[in-house]
Amino acid sequence: MMNCRYPQPDSSLRLFCFPWAGGGSNFYARWGKDVPVNIEVFGVTLRGRESRFAETPCVSATETVAEIASTIHSEYGEKPVILFGHSMGALLCFQTAVFLKTVYGKEPQHLYLSGISAPHTESRRRESKDLSTTSDEEFEQYVKELGGTPPEILENQDLFKLFLPTLKADFTIVNQIVSEPPDGHPPLSCPITFFDGAEDNVHDYEGWSQLTSGSFTLYKFPGGHFYIKDEWNYKRIIEIIRKDFPSSFGC
């Protein structure tokens, strides 16, 4: 379930990147050649896409997070890890970090989250919807209104129908990741950095700062929900990670 196009067996740090709804791990594949040799990049491949296309997409956030965390711990856990996630990927990223800490006693070094409000915020509650009885037509309208789905999928009916099972599964997972506000004891202690597109829907980024006792940093980039596909923004994200982990990047 991990896509590593540029293996670095001598790396000192591993970066795991989580996809947005309907997305895959291939978007992150190039990251492995753009960071120095002592960081190894993995894209998380969920069921029902890319190399796992034949598998039925999972509709359980709990099961998905447990599978990802177990794989990281059992197969890659001998080195420190950092996590990056955009949109749905940010929610899965956060839940995986909490699982790694509470179940395996190993908290990531840093979380890089992007493009979505924190799970305990009112804005996440407003966006959440039970999709169990939603027709395909109603679901299509829902994702169009919500935003966050690549336009190339929404604008092509054949492509939309092909991705429909995966999209429904992913948005079902997204809508399950809604939580109560922290009770004064944040679940994490690692730093959290939040990235966002300046022209995207307004996200409650301050909510993320309440989920860690560590530092919180915000960066806004030009562009909408998929600002991360812009070359300048991509290079800036890599540079920010480089500054956060100078020894890991050979600086």
C-alpha positions as CSV (number, residue, x, y, z in Angstrom):
1,M,0.0,0.0,0.0
2,M,3.0,2.3,-0.1
3,N,4.3,3.7,-3.3
4,C,8.0,4.6,-3.2
5,R,9.3,5.4,-6.7
6,Y,12.7,6.6,-5.5
7,P,13.9,4.2,-2.7
8,Q,16.6,5.6,-0.4
9,P,17.6,2.7,1.9
10,D,20.1,4.8,3.7
11,S,17.7,7.6,4.6
12,S,17.4,8.8,8.1
13,L,13.8,9.9,7.9
14,R,10.6,8.7,6.0
15,L,7.9,11.0,4.7
16,F,4.4,9.4,4.1
17,C,2.0,11.4,1.9
18,F,-1.8,10.9,2.0
19,P,-4.1,11.5,-1.0
20,W,-7.2,13.7,-1.3
21,A,-10.6,12.2,-2.0
22,G,-10.5,10.4,-5.4
23,G,-6.7,10.9,-5.5
24,G,-3.8,8.5,-5.4
25,S,-0.2,8.1,-4.5
26,N,1.3,8.8,-7.9
27,F,1.0,12.6,-7.4
28,Y,3.6,12.3,-4.7
29,A,5.9,10.1,-6.6
30,R,8.2,12.9,-7.9
31,W,8.7,14.2,-4.4
32,G,11.2,11.4,-3.9
33,K,13.6,12.8,-6.5
34,D,13.3,16.4,-5.4
35,V,14.4,15.8,-1.8
36,P,17.9,14.8,-0.8
37,V,18.9,11.2,-0.4
38,N,18.5,11.0,3.3
39,I,14.7,11.4,3.2
40,E,12.6,8.6,1.7
41,V,9.1,9.5,0.3
42,F,6.1,7.1,0.3
43,G,2.7,7.8,-1.2
44,V,-0.1,6.0,0.6
45,T,-2.1,3.9,-1.9
46,L,-5.6,3.3,-0.7
47,R,-7.8,0.4,-1.8
48,G,-9.6,0.7,-5.1
49,R,-6.9,2.8,-7.0
50,E,-3.6,2.5,-8.8
51,S,-1.9,-0.8,-7.8
52,R,-4.9,-1.7,-5.6
53,F,-7.5,-0.9,-8.3
54,A,-8.9,-4.5,-8.1
55,E,-9.7,-4.1,-4.4
56,T,-13.0,-2.8,-3.1
57,P,-12.6,0.7,-1.8
58,C,-12.9,0.9,2.0
59,V,-15.7,2.9,3.5
60,S,-14.5,2.8,7.1
61,A,-12.2,5.5,8.4
62,T,-11.3,3.4,11.4
63,E,-10.3,0.5,9.3
64,T,-8.4,2.6,6.8
65,V,-6.4,4.4,9.6
66,A,-5.6,1.1,11.4
67,E,-4.3,-0.4,8.2
68,I,-2.1,2.5,7.3
69,A,-0.7,2.9,10.8
70,S,-0.1,-0.8,11.1
71,T,1.8,-0.9,7.9
72,I,3.9,2.1,8.8
73,H,4.7,0.6,12.2
74,S,5.4,-2.9,11.2
75,E,7.2,-2.3,7.9
76,Y,8.8,1.2,8.2
77,G,8.7,2.0,11.9
78,E,12.5,1.6,12.6
79,K,13.1,5.2,11.4
80,P,11.4,8.5,12.4
81,V,8.5,9.5,10.2
82,I,6.8,12.7,9.2
83,L,3.3,12.8,7.6
84,F,1.8,15.0,4.9
85,G,-1.9,15.0,3.9
86,H,-4.1,17.2,1.6
87,S,-7.9,17.5,2.1
88,M,-9.1,14.0,3.0
89,G,-5.5,13.1,3.3
90,A,-5.1,15.6,6.1
91,L,-7.8,14.0,8.1
92,L,-6.4,10.5,7.6
93,C,-2.9,11.9,8.3
94,F,-4.0,13.3,11.7
95,Q,-5.9,10.2,12.6
96,T,-2.9,8.0,11.7
97,A,-0.6,10.1,13.8
98,V,-2.9,9.7,16.8
99,F,-3.2,6.0,16.2
100,L,0.6,5.6,16.0
101,K,1.0,7.5,19.3
102,T,-1.7,5.8,21.3
103,V,-1.4,2.3,20.0
104,Y,2.3,1.9,19.1
105,G,3.8,4.7,21.3
106,K,5.5,6.3,18.4
107,E,4.4,9.8,17.5
108,P,5.5,11.3,14.1
109,Q,8.1,14.0,14.1
110,H,5.9,16.5,12.3
111,L,2.5,16.8,10.6
112,Y,2.0,18.8,7.4
113,L,-1.7,19.2,6.9
114,S,-3.5,21.0,4.0
115,G,-6.8,22.1,2.6
116,I,-9.4,21.2,5.2
117,S,-10.7,22.2,8.6
118,A,-9.8,20.3,11.8
119,P,-12.2,17.4,12.6
120,H,-13.7,19.0,15.7
121,T,-14.6,22.3,14.2
122,E,-18.1,23.6,13.4
123,S,-17.2,23.9,9.7
124,R,-16.4,20.2,9.5
125,R,-19.7,19.4,11.1
126,R,-21.6,21.5,8.6
127,E,-19.8,19.7,5.7
128,S,-20.5,16.2,7.0
129,K,-23.4,14.3,5.5
130,D,-24.7,10.8,5.6
131,L,-24.3,9.4,2.1
132,S,-25.7,5.9,2.7
133,T,-29.0,6.6,0.9
134,T,-27.7,9.2,-1.6
135,S,-28.3,8.6,-5.3
136,D,-25.5,9.0,-7.8
137,E,-27.1,12.2,-9.1
138,E,-27.4,13.6,-5.5
139,F,-23.8,12.6,-4.7
140,E,-22.5,14.3,-7.9
141,Q,-24.3,17.5,-6.9
142,Y,-23.0,17.2,-3.3
143,V,-19.3,17.0,-4.4
144,K,-19.7,19.8,-6.8
145,E,-21.1,22.1,-4.1
146,L,-18.6,21.0,-1.5
147,G,-15.6,21.4,-3.8
148,G,-12.3,19.6,-3.5
149,T,-12.8,17.1,-6.4
150,P,-10.5,17.5,-9.4
151,P,-12.5,19.3,-12.2
152,E,-11.2,16.9,-14.8
153,I,-13.3,14.2,-13.1
154,L,-16.4,16.3,-12.6
155,E,-16.4,17.6,-16.1
156,N,-16.2,14.1,-17.7
157,Q,-19.2,11.9,-17.1
158,D,-17.5,8.7,-18.2
159,L,-14.5,9.5,-15.9
160,F,-16.9,10.4,-13.1
161,K,-18.7,7.1,-13.4
162,L,-15.4,5.3,-13.4
163,F,-14.3,7.0,-10.2
164,L,-17.7,7.0,-8.5
165,P,-17.2,4.0,-6.2
166,T,-13.9,5.4,-5.0
167,L,-15.2,8.9,-4.6
168,K,-18.2,7.7,-2.6
169,A,-16.0,5.6,-0.4
170,D,-13.6,8.5,0.2
171,F,-16.3,11.0,1.0
172,T,-17.9,8.5,3.3
173,I,-14.6,8.3,5.2
174,V,-14.3,12.1,5.3
175,N,-17.7,12.4,6.8
176,Q,-16.8,9.9,9.5
177,I,-13.8,11.9,10.7
178,V,-15.7,14.4,12.9
179,S,-14.8,14.6,16.6
180,E,-15.5,16.4,19.8
181,P,-13.3,19.4,20.8
182,P,-10.2,18.5,22.8
183,D,-10.8,18.5,26.5
184,G,-7.7,20.6,27.3
185,H,-5.3,17.7,26.6
186,P,-4.3,17.8,22.9
187,P,-3.9,14.3,21.5
188,L,-0.5,15.2,19.9
189,S,2.7,17.0,20.9
190,C,4.5,17.1,17.6
191,P,4.6,20.4,15.5
192,I,1.8,20.9,13.0
193,T,2.2,23.0,9.9
194,F,-1.0,23.9,7.9
195,F,-0.9,24.8,4.2
196,D,-3.9,26.3,2.4
197,G,-4.9,27.9,-0.9
198,A,-5.7,31.6,-0.5
199,E,-8.6,31.3,-3.0
200,D,-10.0,28.0,-1.6
201,N,-13.1,27.8,0.7
202,V,-12.4,29.2,4.1
203,H,-11.0,26.5,6.4
204,D,-10.8,26.6,10.2
205,Y,-7.0,26.2,10.4
206,E,-6.9,27.5,14.0
207,G,-8.7,24.3,15.0
208,W,-5.6,22.3,14.1
209,S,-3.5,24.3,16.6
210,Q,-5.8,23.0,19.3
211,L,-4.8,19.4,18.6
212,T,-1.2,19.6,19.6
213,S,0.8,21.0,22.5
214,G,3.6,21.6,20.0
215,S,4.1,24.5,17.7
216,F,1.6,25.5,14.9
217,T,2.6,27.3,11.7
218,L,0.3,28.5,8.9
219,Y,1.3,29.1,5.3
220,K,-1.1,30.3,2.6
221,F,-0.4,29.9,-1.1
222,P,-1.8,31.5,-4.2
223,G,-4.5,29.3,-5.8
224,G,-7.6,27.3,-4.9
225,H,-8.1,23.9,-3.5
226,F,-5.5,22.2,-5.7
227,Y,-2.9,24.9,-5.2
228,I,-0.4,22.1,-4.5
229,K,-0.4,21.2,-8.2
230,D,1.2,24.5,-9.0
231,E,5.0,24.2,-9.6
232,W,5.9,27.3,-7.5
233,N,3.8,26.2,-4.6
234,Y,5.2,22.7,-4.8
235,K,8.8,24.0,-4.6
236,R,7.9,26.2,-1.7
237,I,6.4,23.2,0.3
238,I,9.6,21.2,-0.3
239,E,11.7,24.2,0.9
240,I,9.6,24.5,4.0
241,I,10.1,20.9,4.9
242,R,13.8,21.3,4.2
243,K,14.0,24.2,6.7
244,D,12.2,22.2,9.3
245,F,14.5,19.2,8.9
246,P,17.9,20.7,7.9
247,S,19.9,17.7,9.1
248,S,17.7,15.3,7.3
249,F,18.2,17.3,4.1
250,G,21.9,17.6,4.3
251,C,21.9,21.3,4.9
